[in-house]
Amino acid sequence: MRAAIAPWERAELQAWLRLSLTPGIGNAAARRLLAHFGAAPAIFEACATELQTCVSVAQAAQLRHPPEGFEQAFETTWQWLHAGTQEVAHALVTLGDPRYPEGLLHTADPPLMLYVLGAARWLNQAGALLGWQRSLAIVGSRNPTPQGADNAFEFARHLACQGWSVVSGMALGIDAAAHEGALAAGSSVLPTVAVIGTGVDRVYPRAHKQLAHRLAQQGLVISEFPLGTPPIASNFPKRNRIISGLTRGTLVVEAALASGSLITARTASEQGREVFAIPGSIHSPQARGCHALIRQGAKLVESAQDILEEFSDYTPDAQSAGGESTAGLAEHPLLQAMGYDPVHVEILSDRTGWSAADVQAQLLELELEGHVGRLPGGLYQRTEQA
């Protein structure tokens, strides 16, 4: 295995890439082969009989021949590795690389290789890419309520200000809000990491082109999938084990009962990591997944401070780093009438005794000030900070 950070030799890269791309050779078989032969190139110098001490006859046969399209895949990867700049570096981090995230090494199925692009200062530093003991995953609905998006942003901003790294999946909704919050913190440590379900040379969804650019400039973008891998539905649940495995815990902000975020929470629990959930309205479909997690033992949290206090190495002195949550605004009469659940204009009119036109005018003012968010179906909900 690679023992030090050094430029790739072509033969070594060829061996690692071939091992990762050979059909039928998963992470577990690859780890057995590496443990037995000591180095990736040695695997492909071995005869079938030697290979069969680690893998099946069929797997040994696959290893004896390069996979289809391998030469093109190798050249593409080689060129990509050398296309980084002084600001945004490109790296292929293997299990034997000292930069390999420590948290993933403690999971049942660590990826053989990670394709990484991001700020050169984080990629070129000594030691693991991410200090998992001070990293938290924040995940949730792709269609959050305004309050949910605000919560994700503020929790992430607060944690990043306290020296924590925020990990998410660069999806629409909660993921994007979490990345934005961490980037807004201006942290002196690695603020945020995106674990994606495509090749790192692809941006998905396309609407996140600018976010992906900023993540590469200030944080890291990671994938276990080869360059050029398009968005394939089955790859996204698979990458969730990396999101949770990179971190000390996972926070689910909003999630429906069928949300992929619950997969991340489940893998976090299986990996022995903490699971946190923010409760929501009993009327909101996006809250039901969080409520289910809380019933199953996830820790209910109402502020980022709740998470920080949960970990034994947290100290109140960390507050000096800044980023305290805001205390909220003085109650506007219409906000008092709204409560915290989504509510229709007609209901607000009944509660306040105001005309529908007056309610609409006040809602518009509050919406422009960022205190109220508009939901589908003519509903509104307050959007106070975490």
C-alpha positions in Angstrom: 0.0 0.0 0.0 1.1 3.6 -0.6 2.9 4.8 2.6 3.6 8.4 1.8 2.4 11.3 -0.2 4.3 11.3 -3.5 3.5 11.7 -7.2 2.0 8.7 -8.7 4.1 6.4 -10.8 2.2 5.2 -13.9 2.6 1.5 -13.1 1.3 2.0 -9.6 -1.7 4.0 -10.6 -2.5 1.5 -13.3 -2.5 -1.3 -10.7 -4.7 0.5 -8.2 -7.1 1.6 -10.9 -7.3 -1.8 -12.5 -8.0 -3.4 -9.1 -10.8 -0.9 -8.5 -12.4 -1.4 -11.9 -12.1 -5.1 -12.3 -15.7 -6.6 -12.4 -16.5 -8.8 -9.5 -13.8 -7.4 -7.2 -15.4 -5.5 -4.5 -13.7 -3.6 -1.6 -13.5 -6.6 0.6 -11.8 -8.8 -2.0 -9.4 -5.9 -2.9 -8.4 -5.5 0.8 -7.7 -9.3 1.1 -5.5 -9.1 -2.1 -3.6 -6.0 -0.8 -3.0 -7.6 2.6 -1.7 -10.8 1.0 0.5 -9.3 -1.8 1.5 -6.2 0.0 1.2 -3.8 -3.0 -1.2 -3.4 -5.9 1.3 -4.0 -8.7 2.2 -7.4 -7.1 -1.4 -8.6 -7.5 -1.2 -8.5 -11.3 2.2 -10.2 -11.4 0.7 -13.2 -9.5 -0.4 -16.4 -11.2 -4.0 -17.7 -11.0 -3.1 -20.2 -8.3 -1.6 -17.5 -6.1 -4.7 -15.3 -6.6 -7.0 -18.1 -5.6 -5.6 -18.0 -2.1 -7.5 -14.8 -1.7 -10.4 -14.8 -4.2 -12.6 -17.2 -6.1 -11.6 -18.9 -9.3 -13.9 -16.6 -11.2 -12.5 -13.5 -9.5 -8.9 -14.7 -10.2 -9.8 -15.1 -13.9 -11.1 -11.5 -14.0 -7.9 -10.2 -12.5 -5.8 -11.9 -15.2 -7.1 -9.5 -17.9 -7.6 -5.7 -17.9 -11.2 -4.7 -17.8 -12.9 -3.4 -21.0 -12.0 0.2 -21.7 -9.3 0.2 -19.0 -6.6 2.0 -21.1 -8.9 5.0 -21.8 -10.0 5.1 -18.1 -6.3 5.1 -17.0 -5.3 7.9 -19.4 -8.4 10.0 -18.3 -7.5 9.5 -14.7 -3.8 10.2 -15.2 -4.6 13.5 -17.0 -7.1 14.5 -14.4 -4.6 14.0 -11.6 -2.2 16.4 -13.3 -4.8 19.0 -14.1 -5.0 20.5 -10.6 -3.9 24.0 -9.9 -2.1 25.7 -7.0 -5.6 26.6 -5.6 -7.6 23.5 -6.4 -5.8 20.2 -6.3 -6.8 16.8 -7.6 -5.9 13.6 -5.7 -6.5 9.9 -5.7 -6.3 8.8 -2.1 -6.0 5.1 -1.5 -6.3 3.0 1.7 -2.6 3.1 2.2 -2.3 6.9 1.8 -1.7 8.8 5.1 -4.4 11.3 3.9 -7.1 8.6 3.9 -9.8 9.7 6.4 -9.4 7.9 9.7 -13.1 7.7 10.3 -13.6 5.6 7.2 -11.0 3.1 8.3 -13.1 2.2 11.3 -16.1 1.3 9.1 -17.1 -2.1 7.7 -16.7 -1.2 4.0 -14.1 1.5 3.5 -13.7 2.5 -0.2 -10.6 1.3 -1.9 -9.9 4.7 -3.3 -11.3 8.2 -3.0 -11.2 10.7 -5.9 -10.8 14.1 -4.2 -10.7 17.6 -5.5 -10.6 20.7 -3.4 -8.6 23.5 -1.8 -4.9 22.6 -2.1 -4.2 23.7 1.5 -6.4 20.9 2.8 -5.3 18.2 0.3 -1.6 18.9 0.8 -1.5 19.0 4.6 0.1 16.2 6.6 -2.2 13.6 8.1 -5.7 12.5 7.3 -7.9 14.7 5.1 -10.6 15.1 7.8 -10.5 15.0 11.6 -13.5 12.8 12.1 -13.7 13.4 15.8 -14.7 17.0 15.0 -16.8 16.4 11.9 -20.6 16.2 11.7 -22.8 15.1 8.8 -25.9 17.2 8.2 -28.5 15.7 5.9 -32.2 15.9 5.1 -35.0 16.5 2.7 -34.4 17.7 -0.9 -37.7 19.7 -0.5 -37.3 21.3 2.9 -39.6 23.9 4.5 -38.1 27.3 4.7 -37.5 26.7 8.4 -35.7 23.4 7.7 -33.4 25.1 5.2 -32.6 27.9 7.7 -32.0 25.3 10.5 -29.5 23.4 8.3 -27.7 26.7 7.4 -27.5 28.0 11.0 -26.5 24.6 12.5 -23.7 24.3 10.0 -22.6 27.8 10.4 -22.5 27.5 14.1 -20.6 24.2 14.1 -18.0 25.5 11.5 -17.4 28.6 13.7 -16.6 26.2 16.5 -14.0 24.5 14.5 -16.1 21.6 13.2 -16.2 20.3 9.6 -19.6 19.8 8.1 -20.1 16.8 5.7 -23.1 16.4 3.4 -24.0 15.2 -0.1 -24.4 18.3 -2.2 -28.0 17.4 -3.0 -30.8 19.9 -3.3 -32.4 21.3 -0.1 -30.9 20.5 3.3 -27.5 19.3 1.9 -27.0 22.5 0.0 -28.1 24.7 2.9 -25.6 22.9 5.2 -22.7 23.4 2.8 -23.7 27.1 2.4 -23.8 27.6 6.2 -20.4 26.1 6.7 -18.9 28.1 3.9 -20.4 31.3 5.4 -18.6 30.7 8.7 -15.2 31.7 7.3 -13.6 28.9 9.4 -9.8 28.5 9.7 -10.3 24.7 9.6 -11.7 22.6 6.8 -15.3 24.0 6.7 -17.2 21.4 4.6 -16.9 18.2 2.6 -19.2 17.1 -0.1 -19.5 13.4 -0.7 -21.1 12.9 -4.1 -22.7 10.0 -6.0 -21.1 10.7 -9.4 -17.6 11.1 -10.6 -15.9 14.2 -9.2 -15.7 15.6 -12.7 -19.5 15.8 -12.9 -21.7 18.3 -11.1 -25.1 16.9 -10.1 -27.6 18.5 -9.8 -26.6 20.9 -12.5 -28.1 23.8 -10.5 -25.2 23.4 -8.0 -22.5 24.3 -10.5 -21.6 27.5 -8.5 -21.8 25.7 -5.2 -19.5 22.9 -6.5 -17.0 25.5 -7.6 -17.0 27.2 -4.2 -16.7 23.8 -2.4 -13.7 23.0 -4.6 -12.2 26.4 -3.7 -12.7 26.3 0.0 -13.5 22.7 1.0 -13.3 19.2 -0.5 -15.4 17.2 -2.9 -15.0 13.4 -2.6 -16.3 10.4 -4.5 -15.5 6.7 -4.6 -16.8 6.4 -8.2 -14.6 6.6 -11.2 -14.3 9.8 -13.3 -17.1 10.2 -15.7 -19.6 8.2 -13.6 -23.1 9.8 -14.3 -25.9 10.1 -11.8 -27.1 6.5 -11.2 -29.8 6.1 -8.6 -28.2 3.1 -6.8 -25.0 5.0 -6.2 -26.5 7.7 -4.0 -27.6 5.3 -1.1 -24.2 3.6 -1.4 -22.3 6.9 -0.9 -24.3 7.6 2.3 -22.1 5.2 4.3 -19.2 7.5 3.4 -21.0 10.6 4.6 -21.7 9.0 8.0 -18.4 7.2 8.1 -16.4 10.4 7.8 -18.0 11.9 10.8 -18.6 11.5 14.5 -22.3 11.9 14.2 -25.2 12.6 11.8 -27.8 15.3 12.1 -31.1 14.8 10.2 -32.7 18.2 9.9 -35.9 17.3 8.0 -36.9 14.0 6.4 -40.0 12.2 5.1 -40.4 8.6 6.1 -39.1 7.4 2.8 -36.1 9.8 2.7 -32.6 8.7 1.8 -31.4 10.6 4.8 -32.8 7.8 7.0 -30.3 5.5 5.2 -27.5 7.8 6.3 -28.8 7.8 9.8 -29.1 4.0 9.9 -25.5 3.5 8.6 -24.3 6.0 11.2 -25.9 4.0 13.9 -24.4 0.8 12.5 -21.0 2.4 12.5 -21.4 3.3 16.1 -21.8 7.0 15.5 -24.2 9.3 17.1 -27.5 10.2 15.4 -29.3 13.5 16.1 -32.7 14.7 14.8 -34.5 18.0 14.9 -38.2 17.7 15.7 -40.8 19.5 13.6 -44.5 20.0 13.3 -46.7 17.0 13.7 -48.5 18.2 10.5 -45.4 18.3 8.4 -44.5 15.3 6.2 -40.8 16.4 6.3 -40.8 16.0 10.1 -42.0 12.4 10.2 -38.7 10.9 9.4 -37.0 12.8 12.3 -39.8 11.9 14.7 -39.3 8.2 13.7 -35.6 8.5 14.4 -36.2 10.1 17.8 -38.6 7.2 18.7 -35.8 4.8 17.7 -33.3 6.5 20.0 -31.9 9.4 18.1 -31.0 12.4 20.2 -33.5 15.3 19.9 -31.7 18.6 19.4 -33.0 22.1 19.3 -29.8 24.0 18.7 -26.2 23.4 17.5 -25.2 23.8 21.1 -27.0 20.6 22.0 -24.7 18.7 19.7 -21.5 20.3 20.9 -22.5 19.5 24.5 -23.2 15.9 23.7 -19.5 15.1 22.9 -17.2 14.6 25.8 -14.4 16.7 24.4 -16.6 19.8 24.1 -15.6 22.7 26.3 -17.5 25.9 26.8 -14.3 27.8 26.0 -14.9 26.9 22.4 -17.6 29.6 22.4 -14.9 32.2 21.9 -14.6 31.1 18.3 -17.8 32.9 17.6 -20.9 31.9 15.7 -23.4 31.8 18.6 -27.0 31.3 17.4 -29.2 34.3 17.3 -31.8 34.6 20.0 -34.6 35.3 17.5 -36.7 38.4 16.9 -39.3 40.2 18.9 -42.6 38.7 18.3 -44.6 40.3 15.5 -48.4 39.8 16.2 -48.7 37.8 13.0 -45.8 35.6 14.0 -47.5 34.9 17.3 -50.7 34.0 15.4 -48.7 31.7 13.1 -47.0 29.6 15.7 -44.5 27.2 14.2 -46.7 25.1 11.9 -47.5 25.8 8.3 -50.7 27.8 8.1 -53.0 29.2 5.5 -53.9 32.9 5.1 -57.5 32.3 5.9 -56.6 30.7 9.2 -54.4 33.7 10.1 -57.2 36.0 9.2 -59.5 34.1 11.6 -56.9 34.1 14.4 -56.0 37.8 14.1 -59.4 39.3 13.1 -57.6 41.0 10.2 -58.8 41.0 6.7 -57.2 38.6 4.2 -55.7 41.6 2.4 -54.1 42.9 5.6 -52.7 39.5 6.4 -51.3 39.2 2.9 -49.6 42.6 3.1 -48.0 41.7 6.5 -46.9 38.3 5.2 -45.2 39.9 2.3 -43.3 42.3 4.5 -42.3 39.5 6.9 -41.3 37.3 3.9 -39.1 40.1 2.5 -37.4 40.5 5.9 -36.7 36.7 5.9 -39.0 35.9 8.8 -41.6 34.0 6.9 -41.4 31.5 4.1 -44.0 30.6 1.5 -44.9 26.9 1.0 -46.9 25.2 -1.7 -50.7 25.3 -1.4 -50.9 28.8 -0.1 -49.3 28.0 3.2 -46.8 30.1 5.2 -44.4 29.2 7.9 -42.1 31.3 10.1 -38.3 30.9 9.5 -36.4 31.8 12.6 -32.8 30.8 12.9 -31.4 27.8 14.8 
